[in-house]
Amino acid sequence: MIVTPIKTKRITANACTLLELLDQHVTKLDEASVVVVTTKIVSLCEGRVLPMDGVDKDELIAAHSAYYLPRSLSRYNVSFAITQGRIAPGAGIDESNGNGEYILWPKDVQATANQVRAHLQQKYNLQKLGVILTDSTTRPMQWGTTGIGVAHSGFVPLKDYIGTPDLFGRKFEFHKNNIMNGLAAAAVVTMGEGAESTPLAIIQDMPFVVFQDQDPSAQELEALKISMQDDLYAPLLQNAPWQKGTGQ
């Protein structure tokens, strides 16, 4: 697998559209590639920002969350929230590289992933092209952040091992390999998360990726989700003191 990060100019809110940015910096694409875009750059291109001055962050988190944990519970003053079916620190609201503005979650990550794939596929006349929009998250009991995929298009995101035998014939009961998140983690670690100014990447040479010339169906997107009660971390998640937000 080869991951090539792409350096761009410094992007500020409403400076250009996402497709304009891609046309300027993605100048070549080969068949069976995956284009990776950070959600932060999507939000900036969409103008999804609010000035920090005069905005109550707690109210902002509640407005963009289905459920959230108050920041007062954290020694780091960080709120975890359930937003758009995902657990995200601060409801995905970011302050880094925002130049005094809160950067909100993109309008519709799945629609953006589909749009990017269609645009680049037509431009470069490709049959096999994948797209991933990424964000970062943390893992319990470990320092550091890891890249994750929040939307994809053009490839099968999960490899299902359930019912197949391991090396010794024991069948897997619930194991699925998240191809989308694995690719996202590899891309984000090469792009960096500081002042690198590399919000794009191209991944090539992925024999384990199954491409498909279509946007993911509603059924495929639903298969990526798991309810809180069915989650492996259900004993932790269900006993957390969640508060109801006013978002999704």
Phi, psi and chi 1 to 4 in degrees:
 res  aa     phi    psi   chi1   chi2   chi3   chi4
   1 MET       -  135.0 -173.1  170.6   73.3      -
   2 ILE  -121.3  124.9  -58.8  171.0      -      -
   3 VAL  -114.4  123.2 -177.3      -      -      -
   4 THR  -117.3  106.0  -55.0      -      -      -
   5 PRO   -72.1  151.4   26.0  -31.5      -      -
   6 ILE  -120.7  119.5  -60.9  175.2      -      -
   7 LYS   -81.5  139.1 -166.3  172.7 -176.0   64.9
   8 THR  -124.6  173.9   69.6      -      -      -
   9 LYS   -67.6  166.5   59.9 -175.2  179.0 -179.6
  10 ARG   -68.7  125.5 -176.9 -175.1  -64.5  175.7
  11 ILE  -101.6  129.5  -53.9  -59.5      -      -
  12 THR  -118.4  166.7   55.7      -      -      -
  13 ALA   -58.1  131.4      -      -      -      -
  14 ASN    65.0   15.4  -65.5  -51.3      -      -
  15 ALA   -69.7  -31.4      -      -      -      -
  16 CYS  -163.5  167.4   61.5      -      -      -
  17 THR   -82.4  163.3   68.9      -      -      -
  18 LEU   -64.3  -41.3  179.9   58.9      -      -
  19 LEU   -66.1  -35.4  -63.9 -173.5      -      -
  20 GLU   -63.2  -41.7  -71.7  170.6  -14.2      -
  21 LEU   -62.7  -44.4 -179.2   71.8      -      -
  22 LEU   -64.5  -42.4  -69.7  167.0      -      -
  23 ASP   -62.7  -32.3  -75.4  -17.3      -      -
  24 GLN   -76.4  -35.4 -177.8  176.9   -4.1      -
  25 HIS  -112.0  -20.9  -66.3  -76.4      -      -
  26 VAL   -99.1   97.2  178.7      -      -      -
  27 THR  -101.5   -6.8   56.5      -      -      -
  28 LYS  -156.0  137.0 -177.6  178.7 -178.3  -64.7
  29 LEU  -140.6  135.5  -87.2  178.7      -      -
  30 ASP  -102.5  161.5  -64.7  -34.9      -      -
  31 GLU   -58.7  145.9 -161.8   73.7   44.8      -
  32 ALA    63.9   42.2      -      -      -      -
  33 SER  -108.2  160.9  -62.4      -      -      -
  34 VAL  -123.2  125.0  171.1      -      -      -
  35 VAL   -94.9  129.8  176.3      -      -      -
  36 VAL  -113.4  132.4 -178.4      -      -      -
  37 VAL  -132.3  134.0 -174.8      -      -      -
  38 THR   -76.6  144.6   65.0      -      -      -
  39 THR   -64.9  -28.7   50.2      -      -      -
  40 LYS   -61.1  -41.6  178.7  176.5  -67.9 -175.8
  41 ILE   -71.1  -31.8 -140.6   67.5      -      -
  42 VAL   -61.7  -47.3  174.8      -      -      -
  43 SER   -62.3  -41.2  -66.9      -      -      -
  44 LEU   -64.3  -41.7  -72.0  172.0      -      -
  45 CYS   -65.9  -28.9  -71.2      -      -      -
  46 GLU   -85.9   -5.7  -68.1  177.9  -12.7      -
  47 GLY    71.9   28.6      -      -      -      -
  48 ARG   -86.1   69.1  -64.3  -85.1  -68.7  169.8
  49 VAL  -135.2  157.1  -61.6      -      -      -
  50 LEU  -138.6  142.1  -73.9  173.8      -      -
  51 PRO   -65.6  139.9   23.3  -33.0      -      -
  52 MET   -66.8  -36.1  -69.0 -177.2 -175.7      -
  53 ASP   -67.1  127.6  -68.5  -19.9      -      -
  54 GLY    83.9    4.0      -      -      -      -
  55 VAL  -114.0  127.0  173.8      -      -      -
  56 ASP   -81.7  115.0 -173.3  -63.4      -      -
  57 LYS   -64.5  -37.3 -172.4  172.0 -176.0  179.3
  58 ASP   -63.3  -41.8  -66.4  -50.3      -      -
  59 GLU   -65.6  -36.0  -67.3  179.6   -0.2      -
  60 LEU   -65.9  -42.8 -168.1   60.4      -      -
  61 ILE   -62.4  -45.4  -70.5  171.1      -      -
  62 ALA   -61.2  -37.5      -      -      -      -
  63 ALA   -71.0  -20.2      -      -      -      -
  64 HIS  -111.9   18.8  -71.4  -93.8      -      -
  65 SER  -128.2  145.5  -53.8      -      -      -
  66 ALA   -77.1  -42.5      -      -      -      -
  67 TYR  -143.7  153.2  -64.1   91.6      -      -
  68 TYR  -152.2  159.1   66.4   95.4      -      -
  69 LEU  -105.5  127.8  -62.4  176.0      -      -
  70 PRO   -57.2  145.6  -23.0   33.4      -      -
  71 ARG   -62.4  -25.3  -70.3 -167.2  -66.6  160.2
  72 SER   -63.0  -17.8   58.8      -      -      -
  73 LEU   -79.6  -13.9  -63.7  177.2      -      -
  74 SER  -105.3  134.6  167.7      -      -      -
  75 ARG   -67.2  -16.8   67.0  179.1  -64.5  179.1
  76 TYR  -102.1    7.2  -57.1  105.8      -      -
  77 ASN    60.6   38.6 -159.9   33.4      -      -
  78 VAL  -116.0  134.2  173.1      -      -      -
  79 SER  -100.3  134.7  168.6      -      -      -
  80 PHE   -97.2  140.1  -85.7   87.8      -      -
  81 ALA  -136.8  153.0      -      -      -      -
  82 ILE  -100.4  111.5  -62.1  174.8      -      -
  83 THR  -135.9  129.8  178.6      -      -      -
  84 GLN    51.5   40.5  -62.4 -170.8   31.7      -
  85 GLY    77.6   11.6      -      -      -      -
  86 ARG  -129.2  151.8  -57.8  175.1 -177.6   87.5
  87 ILE   -89.6  124.3  -66.0 -179.3      -      -
  88 ALA  -138.9  134.1      -      -      -      -
  89 PRO   -59.5  130.0  -21.5   33.1      -      -
  90 GLY    61.8   25.0      -      -      -      -
  91 ALA    58.0   27.1      -      -      -      -
  92 GLY    78.8    2.2      -      -      -      -
  93 ILE   -80.2  125.0  -61.0  164.1      -      -
  94 ASP  -116.4  148.2 -155.2  -14.0      -      -
  95 GLU  -112.6  -23.3  -60.5  176.8   34.7      -
  96 SER   -70.8  142.2   61.4      -      -      -
  97 ASN    56.6   27.9  -67.6  -39.8      -      -
  98 GLY  -103.3   -5.9      -      -      -      -
  99 ASN    54.0   49.4 -165.9   28.0      -      -
 100 GLY    84.2   12.5      -      -      -      -
 101 GLU  -127.2  147.3  -65.4  178.2  -48.6      -
 102 TYR   -76.9  131.8  -70.1  122.7      -      -
 103 ILE  -100.7  117.1  -57.0  175.1      -      -
 104 LEU   -86.2  171.2  -51.2  179.6      -      -
 105 TRP   -66.2  146.7 -165.4  -99.0      -      -
 106 PRO   -58.1  162.7  -24.3   34.8      -      -
 107 LYS   -62.9  -49.9  -65.8  175.5 -176.1  176.7
 108 ASP  -153.2   95.7 -173.1  -28.6      -      -
 109 VAL   -63.3  -37.7  -72.4      -      -      -
 110 GLN   -68.8  -42.5 -171.7   56.8   54.3      -
 111 ALA   -61.9  -36.6      -      -      -      -
 112 THR   -67.2  -44.0  -61.8      -      -      -
 113 ALA   -60.1  -42.6      -      -      -      -
 114 ASN   -63.9  -41.8  -64.4  -16.7      -      -
 115 GLN   -65.2  -43.3  179.9 -169.9   35.0      -
 116 VAL   -62.9  -44.0  168.1      -      -      -
 117 ARG   -62.5  -45.7 -172.3 -178.7   71.4   87.9
 118 ALA   -61.6  -41.8      -      -      -      -
 119 HIS   -64.7  -49.7  175.9   76.3      -      -
 120 LEU   -73.5  -33.4  -66.3  176.8      -      -
 121 GLN   -64.2  -43.0 -169.8  174.1   32.6      -
 122 GLN   -69.3  -41.7 -179.0  178.9   26.0      -
 123 LYS   -62.6  -39.9  179.6  177.3  180.0  179.3
 124 TYR  -106.3    6.5  -68.8  101.7      -      -
 125 ASN    54.3   56.0 -168.7   27.5      -      -
 126 LEU  -109.3  145.2  -59.5  173.3      -      -
 127 GLN   -92.8  -37.2  -64.2  -62.0  -46.1      -
 128 LYS  -115.2  107.7  -62.7  179.1  179.8  179.6
 129 LEU  -148.4  129.3  178.2   67.4      -      -
 130 GLY  -111.3  157.3      -      -      -      -
 131 VAL  -136.3  138.5  170.8      -      -      -
 132 ILE  -132.1  132.7  -58.7  174.5      -      -
 133 LEU   -99.4  133.0  -58.4 -170.4      -      -
 134 THR  -117.1  157.4   66.5      -      -      -
 135 ASP  -141.4 -175.9 -158.9   -4.9      -      -
 136 SER  -123.1  150.0  -61.9      -      -      -
 137 THR  -144.0  174.7 -168.7      -      -      -
 138 THR  -111.2  165.3   59.1      -      -      -
 139 ARG  -118.6  138.6  -65.2 -178.4 -177.4  -86.1
 140 PRO   -57.4  139.9  -22.8   33.3      -      -
 141 MET    69.6   16.2  -51.7  -64.1  -70.3      -
 142 GLN  -139.6  140.0  -70.1 -175.7  -16.9      -
 143 TRP   -74.0  152.3  -85.6  108.4      -      -
 144 GLY   101.0  159.0      -      -      -      -
 145 THR  -107.8  158.0   58.9      -      -      -
 146 THR  -135.4  141.8  -55.3      -      -      -
 147 GLY   -72.2  142.5      -      -      -      -
 148 ILE  -133.6  158.4   59.4  169.6      -      -
 149 GLY   -91.4  136.5      -      -      -      -
 150 VAL  -113.2  -11.2  -62.2      -      -      -
 151 ALA  -162.2  150.9      -      -      -      -
 152 HIS  -146.7  166.3   79.2  -72.0      -      -
 153 SER  -159.8  143.8 -173.8      -      -      -
 154 GLY    92.7    2.3      -      -      -      -
 155 PHE  -155.1  164.8   65.4   95.5      -      -
 156 VAL   -82.2  120.3  178.5      -      -      -
 157 PRO   -82.7  -18.1   31.1  -35.2      -      -
 158 LEU  -124.9  141.0  -67.5  174.0      -      -
 159 LYS  -108.9  116.3 -177.2  172.9 -177.4  178.5
 160 ASP   -92.4  117.8 -169.0  -12.5      -      -
 161 TYR   -99.6   -3.5  -74.9   92.2      -      -
 162 ILE   -59.3  127.9  -63.5  174.2      -      -
 163 GLY    88.1   -8.6      -      -      -      -
 164 THR   -93.2  153.3   64.0      -      -      -
 165 PRO   -84.2  148.8   29.4  -34.7      -      -
 166 ASP   -83.7 -168.6   67.5    9.1      -      -
 167 LEU   -59.9  -24.0  -71.6  171.9      -      -
 168 PHE  -112.0   14.8  -60.3   95.0      -      -
 169 GLY    89.1   -3.6      -      -      -      -
 170 ARG   -77.5  129.0 -178.7 -177.5 -178.2  -84.3
 171 LYS   -82.1  138.6  -70.1 -172.6  176.9 -179.2
 172 PHE   -68.7  137.5  -71.0   99.5      -      -
 173 GLU   -97.8  -36.0  -64.5 -179.2   11.9      -
 174 PHE  -147.5   19.4   52.2   81.4      -      -
 175 HIS   -84.0  126.9 -174.2   81.0      -      -
 176 LYS  -133.9  133.4  -63.6 -178.4 -178.6 -177.3
 177 ASN   -89.9  121.7 -172.8    8.2      -      -
 178 ASN   -86.1   94.7 -164.6  -50.1      -      -
 179 ILE   -62.3  -41.7  -58.2  -62.7      -      -
 180 MET   -57.9  -48.4  174.8 -179.2   66.6      -
 181 ASN   -69.0  -34.4  -80.1  -17.2      -      -
 182 GLY   -63.6  -44.5      -      -      -      -
 183 LEU   -65.3  -41.0  -66.4  174.7      -      -
 184 ALA   -61.6  -43.2      -      -      -      -
 185 ALA   -63.0  -42.6      -      -      -      -
 186 ALA   -63.6  -40.1      -      -      -      -
 187 ALA   -69.1  -45.6      -      -      -      -
 188 VAL   -65.4  -36.7  169.9      -      -      -
 189 VAL   -67.4  -26.5   79.0      -      -      -
 190 THR   -85.1  -32.1   62.0      -      -      -
 191 MET   -74.1  -31.4  -68.5 -170.9  -70.9      -
 192 GLY    83.9  166.5      -      -      -      -
 193 GLU  -132.6   19.5  -60.9 -172.9   71.1      -
 194 GLY  -114.6 -117.5      -      -      -      -
 195 ALA  -104.1   25.6      -      -      -      -
 196 GLU   -69.8  -25.7  -67.8   88.0   -8.3      -
 197 SER    58.4   45.9 -167.3      -      -      -
 198 THR  -128.4   74.0   51.0      -      -      -
 199 PRO   -84.4    3.6   33.1  -36.0      -      -
 200 LEU  -127.5  153.9  -52.0  172.3      -      -
 201 ALA  -154.7  156.9      -      -      -      -
 202 ILE  -123.5  130.1  -62.4  173.7      -      -
 203 ILE  -110.5  133.9  -49.3  177.9      -      -
 204 GLN  -132.9  169.7  -61.0  167.8  -72.0      -
 205 ASP    59.5   65.7 -167.5   11.6      -      -
 206 MET  -125.2   79.9  -57.9  158.3  -71.7      -
 207 PRO   -64.6  -16.3   22.2  -33.2      -      -
 208 PHE   -88.0   -5.8   51.8   87.8      -      -
 209 VAL   -91.2  130.4  172.3      -      -      -
 210 VAL  -100.7  109.1  177.7      -      -      -
 211 PHE   -82.1  152.0  -73.0   91.3      -      -
 212 GLN  -143.3  135.1   52.1 -174.0   15.1      -
 213 ASP   -84.6   62.6 -171.6   13.4      -      -
 214 GLN  -167.0  160.0   63.3 -173.9   48.6      -
 215 ASP   -73.3  153.0  -63.5  -28.1      -      -
 216 PRO   -63.8  139.1   20.7  -31.0      -      -
 217 SER   -76.5  166.8   66.5      -      -      -
 218 ALA   -60.4  -36.5      -      -      -      -
 219 GLN   -65.6  -41.5 -176.6  178.2    3.5      -
 220 GLU   -66.2  -39.1  -72.0  172.6  -38.4      -
 221 LEU   -67.0  -38.3  -67.1  176.0      -      -
 222 GLU   -66.3  -32.5 -165.9   61.7   30.5      -
 223 ALA   -68.3  -17.4      -      -      -      -
 224 LEU   -78.5  -17.8  -82.7  167.2      -      -
 225 LYS   -94.2  157.9  -57.4  175.0 -176.2  177.5
 226 ILE  -142.3  136.5 -173.9  168.6      -      -
 227 SER   -70.4  158.6   65.5      -      -      -
 228 MET   -59.7  -40.7 -172.6 -179.5  -68.2      -
 229 GLN   -71.0  -23.1   58.8  -94.8   30.1      -
 230 ASP   -94.2   -7.0  -68.8  -30.2      -      -
 231 ASP   -69.8  146.9 -163.4  -73.6      -      -
 232 LEU   -58.7  -30.0 -171.6   65.0      -      -
 233 TYR   -94.0   19.2  -67.1   96.9      -      -
 234 ALA   -51.7  -42.5      -      -      -      -
 235 PRO   -59.4  -30.8  -26.1   35.8      -      -
 236 LEU   -82.2  -47.5  -60.2  176.6      -      -
 237 LEU   -65.5  -42.8  -64.0  173.6      -      -
 238 GLN   -73.3  -19.9  -69.1 -175.7  -56.5      -
 239 ASN   -99.8    2.8  -70.9  -68.2      -      -
 240 ALA   -75.7  146.7      -      -      -      -
 241 PRO   -80.6   65.2   30.5  -35.5      -      -
 242 TRP   -63.8  143.0  -62.7  106.4      -      -
 243 GLN  -113.4  146.0  -65.1 -167.0   15.3      -
 244 LYS   -74.9  126.9 -173.2   73.3  173.4   67.5
 245 GLY   -94.0 -176.3      -      -      -      -
 246 THR  -111.2    4.6   56.8      -      -      -
 247 GLY  -100.1 -152.4      -      -      -      -
 248 GLN  -113.3      -  -62.0 -179.3   -1.9      -
